[in-house]
Amino acid sequence: MIWLFLAGAIIFEVAGTMALRASEGLRKRVWIAPIVAAYLLAFTLLFQCLNAGMPVGVAYGIWSACGVALTAVLAHWLFKEPFTWIMGLGIIAIVGGVLLIELGSP
C-alpha cells in the first residue's frame, strides 16, 4: 500500500505541475481548481506514505526524482518544450540516484 500512496503522490504532483504550466502563469483561471486539487492530493498521499512507514528520505527522494523526470518528458510531449540528449542523461542519472537511495535504505 505504501508504494501505491507514493505512486499516487507522484502522479498528482506531476498533474498539478502540468496544469500549472497549462495555466500560463495562472492567466487561464480555469486551471486554478485542478492545480489546487492535484497538489492537495499529492501531499495527502505523500503524508499517507510516510504515515504508513516509508522513511522520509526515501519517499521524498523517489517522489521528487520521479516528478522531475516525468515533468521533463511530459512537458516535451504536451508543450513542445526542448528535450536534449543531455537532459536524457540527467534523467538516467536521476533513476540511478533513486536506485542507490532505495538500495541504501534499511
Buried (B, 14 or more C-beta within 10 A) or exposed (E): EBEEBBBBBBBBBBBBBBBBBBBEEEEEEEBEEBBEBBBEBBBBBBEBBBEBEBEEEBBBBBBBBBBBBBBBBBBBEEEEBEBEEEBEEBBEEBEEEBEEBEEEEE
